[in-house]
Amino acid sequence: MRHAVIVGAGIGGLAAAIGLRRRGWEVTVLERAEAVREVGAGISLWPNAIRALDLLGVGDQVREFSTVDGAGGFRDQRGRWLFRSDLRTRYGGTLMLRRSILLDILRSALPAEAITLNTAVTDVERSGDQLTIAYDGVRRPVELLVGADGLRSTVRASLWPHARPPVYAGYTTWRLIAPPLDLDSDVSESWGRGERVGLFRLADGAIYAYLIANAPQNTRYADERAELQRRFGQWHDPIPQLLDSLDGTEILRHDIYRLPALRSYVNGRAVLIGDAAHAMTPDLGQGGATALEDAVELADALNGDIAGGLRTYDRRRRGRTQSIARRSATFGTYAQASGPLAVPLRNLTTRLLPQRLFRRTTAPLLTWQPRSAE
């Protein structure tokens, strides 16, 4: 039986392990953390992500723990609609759930012995067609290596030494899960001057929120909750109520980065997926979705010869994911407008956006199918 080592037990790594096992591979997932978990955050799963989860055999489980988003769009910071649309009838609904639940579902689809925690890969070497990895003080040969170890990938740093480093996008984000609030049925993201807020209801009634602001890289605040109150406390309801409810709530804070385009996602028998290959800004909600697509496409391509399969995977995935990453960065720059002329112009052009144009530009994101299903 062929054997793959997957570095990283995030969404992409676990999904790749599931996909490869369904194709007859033995898999070992190595994860540096002591547990497979992420608290304090939600995730939106657009129709392409849901299709990938169905192909991995876990879609129905995910639906059990999700809410289905209705119509949605963008508001200004006073709560006035700039743009509304409903893509459900054309493409299907978008699911929202806790990221930790998604990870639990993916992990449960694998045998416990397939995942080794608290194990950091420290180095990867290639000599011809031979790969070896170093962890826990030993070196081990690898038949197939899948780098699913995120933005600061050790696999990428070892085998793609000339890859350009991640680039700061110019803004930072706070993510949290707050107690239940009275929300409109229509989900929305609200835009201010270099700031945004997104609010989404979860299946248990809690609210997943993200708050974004332009800021210099590595800016730190003595009191993150007070900074949120200062920035967003006068925005439209129910944002002030949400901020007032945060006592004891864990607030995750991350600067946003993107990865410059790689010339290839493959090096010998090593392959990159997810953020290790194409980390993108979260502005189109496609980071997790493209990692799930990667997992499905990788397993599909590796149904035969490994070298040929990896070339097929790279050909199928690189153009699509890098295009989405560019679009996401462009949209983030647009949404984060902060100048006295740029903000009114952004709001006006958003109000005037034709529904037909929005659907046409959204379709390539949401209608993904693996090549074997085409």
N, C-alpha and C positions, 0 to 999 in steps of 0.2 A: 504493500500500500504506500502511495506517495505521501510525503509528510511536509507540512508547511509550518514554519514558525512565524507567528504574528506578534509584532511588538506594539503593545498598546491595547488596552481593553476598554476603549471608549466605544462610541456608537459604530464607527467604521470598522474597528478591529473585531468587535464581537459579531457584527453582521457578516464580515468576511469569513470568520470562522464558521458561522452557520452555513453560509453559501458553499464553502469548500467541502464541508462535511457532507452536505447533500449531494455533492458530486463525487463522493467516495474518498476524499482526502482525510488523512489523520492530521489533526491540528494541535499545536501548542501555543497558547496565548500567554505572553509574558507582560506583566503589568507592574510598574514601579510602585504604585500606591499600595497601601495595606488593605484596601477594600475597593470594590467596583461601585462607586456611588458618586452622586453629585446632588447636594441639597440646595434649596433656595432658588431653584430655577425651573422654568418651564420650557417647552419647545413646541413650535407649531410645525405640523407635518402637512405639507401641501400635497396635492394629488399624486405627484410623481414619487414622493417619499412613501405614501401609502401603497402605491403600486409595488414599490420595491419590497416593502414589508410583507405584502401578500405573497410575493414570489419567494420570500424567505420562510413563509409558513407561519408568521406570527401576526399578521394583520388583524385578525379577529380579536386576538388578545389585546392588542393595542386599542382597538375600538372600545372594548369594555371599560377602559379607564379614561376615556377621552370625552371632551365635549366637541361638538361640531360647530364651527364658526358659521355664523350667518353672513349677511351682507356686511361689507366693511368699507373702509376708506380712510380719508385723512381729514383732520380738523385743524383749525388754528388754536392758539392757546386760550382763546375765549370760548372755545367749544363749537364754533360755527363750522359747518361742513364746507370743505374745499372740494372734495371729490368722493363719490360713493359708487360702489359697483357690487354686483353679486355674480360670482363665477360658478355658483353651485350647479346650475342647470346644465352648463356647458362642460365643466370639467370635474364636478364632484366637490364635496365639502372639504374643508381643511380641519384637521384634528388638532386639538390643543390638550396637552397633558404634562404632568411633571416629568422632567428629564430623568429623575431617579427611577421612576416607574418604567420608562422605556428601557433603561439600562437593565433593570431587574428582569424584564421580559426577555431581552436578548440573552442575558446571562443564563436564564433558566432553560433556554433552548439548547444549551451545551452541557455536556457532562462536567461535573465538578472538577474532575481531574484534568480537563483540557485547559484550565486557567491556573496560572501560577502567579500569585500576588507577591508584593514586596520584593520584586526582582527587577533590577535596573540593568538594561543592556548598556554597557559602557563603550563598546567599540565594535565595528564591523569591518572585516577585511575581505577583499576579493582578489583571487589569483586565478586568472583565466576564467573557467566556468565554476570554480570552487569558491564557496562563501563560508566564512566562519564568523561567529559572533562570540563576544566575551561578556559573561555575567557571572556573578557569584564567585569570581576568582578563577573561572575555568573558561576554556575555549571549546566551541562545539561546531562541527560542520553542519551546514544547513542546505537542504535540497531546494527549498523555496523560502524566501524571506519577504514578508509583507510589512512594510513600514507604515504603521497606523498610529504613530506616536506624536502626532500633533504639530503645532506651529513650530516648536523648538525641537524637531525630530533629530534624535541621535542617528538614526539610519540615514537620513538625508545628509546630515553633517559629515558622516563617515564616507559615504559613497558618492555624494554630489558636492565635493569640496569647493567647487567654483560657483555653486548656486548663490545668488544674491540673498542677503539676510532679509527677514521680514521688515516691512515698512510701516511706520506709524501712520494711521489714517487721519489723525488730527482730533480725534474725539474719544471720550471715555464713556463707559456705561456702568450703571448700577442695576443689579437684578435682584429681585426679591419675590417672596410669596407672602402676601398680606391676608388678613382676615376677610371674610365675605363683605362685599359692598353692593349697593344697588347700582347695577350697570345697565345701559341700554342693551338691547339684544344685538344691535349692530356693533361689531368690534371696530376699533379705530386706533390710529396713531395720531397724536396731536403734535403740531409743529409750532415752535416759537422762533426766537432769534438764536440760532446756533444750539438749539435745545429741542429735545423730543421726549414724549412720554407715550408708551404703549401699555394698554390695560386689557387683560384677557381673563375670562372666567374659566376656572378649572372644574372638573367633574364633581369635586367635593364642595364646591361653592367658594373656595378660596380664590384670590385674585393673583395672577402672575403679572408682575409689572416690570418694565424696564424703563430706565430714565437715562437719557444720553445728553452729553454736553461737550461742546468744543472746549479743549483745555490743552495746555502744554503737556508733552509726554512726561510721565512719571510724577505728575502733580499729586500731592498727598494732602489730605485734610485731617485735622485733629479729630473732628466729629463729622462722620459721613452723613448721619441723619440730619444734623443741623445744616449741612451744605445743601442737602436736598430741599429742606424747608426754605432756605434762602432763595434757591433757584426756582422752585416750582410751587411754593406755598400759595401764590396768588393766581394760579392757573384755574381753569374751569373745574366745576364739580365732575366727578368725585375725587379729583387729585388731592386737594387739601385734606379731605377726610382720610384718604389712604395714608398720607404722610403722618397724620395724627395718630394712626393706629399701629405705628411701627415699633413701639416699645418692646424690646426683647426679640425682634425679628432679625434674622441673619441677613445682612446686606452684602452681596457679592459685588466686587468692584474690579473691573478690568479695562485697561486701555485696549483700543481696537487696532489690530494690525492686519495687513494683507501680505501675501507671499508673492513676490515677483514671479512671472511665468518661468517655468522650467522648460528646457529643451526636450526633455524626455522624462517620463515617470518610471522608466525601467533602466536598470543597470545590471546586465548579466541576468542572474536569477533573483535579483532583488527588485521589488516594485513598491511604489508609494501610493497610498490611497488617502482620501479625506484631507484634513488640514495639512498633513505632512506633504501632500502633493500640491494642493491648491487652496491654502487657507485664504478665505475671503471675508470681507466685512459682512455683518449680519443683515444688511439693509434689504435684501430680497428674501430673507428667511430660507436660504438654500444651502447653508453649510452642512447641516445634518442630512438634508435630502440628497445632496450630491455624494456624500460619503456612503449612504445606503445604495445609491445607484452604482457607485464604484464597486461595492461588495458584490452586487448581483452580476455586474458585467465581468468582474475578475473571475468569479466562479464559472461563468458561462464560457469565457475565453479559454480557461484552463481545463477544458474537457478532453484535451488531447496532448499534443506536444507542448512542453513547458515553454521553450524558447519562442516558438511560433505563437503560442497563446498570449505570452506577455507582449509581444509586438502587436497583436490584435487588440489587446486591452489598451495599450498606449495610443494606438490609432483611434480607437473609439472614444476614449475618455478625454484626451488632452484638449482637443479643440472645444468640446462642449463646456468642460469645466472652466477653462480659462476665459471663454466668452462670458460665462455667467459671472465669474469673478470681476471682470472688467465692468460689466453692467452694474453689479452691486456697488462697486466703488464709485461709479459715476452717479448712481442714484443717491448714495450716501452724501456725496458732495452737494448735490442739489438739495436734499432734505435738510442738511446742516447749514444752509445759507444763513448769514448773520448780518450782512451789511444793510444800511438804511435804504438802499435801492434794490438790493438783491432779494430781500424778504418779500416786499410787496409784489415784485415781478414773479417770484416763485409761486406765491399764493394765487396770483392772477392766472398764470399759465396752467396751474393745477386745476383751477375752476373751469378752464376752457378745454381741458383735455377731452377729446371725443371718446365715447365708450368703445366705438369700433376700433380705434387705434390702440386703446388699452388692452382690449381682448387679443388683438393681433400680436402685440409685442409680448403678451403674457403666455400665449399658447406654446411657444417653444420650450418654456420652462416646465410647464405642467403636463405636457403630452408625451413625455419620455416613455419609451418602451425599450427593453433590452433587444439587441439585434436578433437574437434567436426567436423573439416573439413577433418580429415584424413580418 
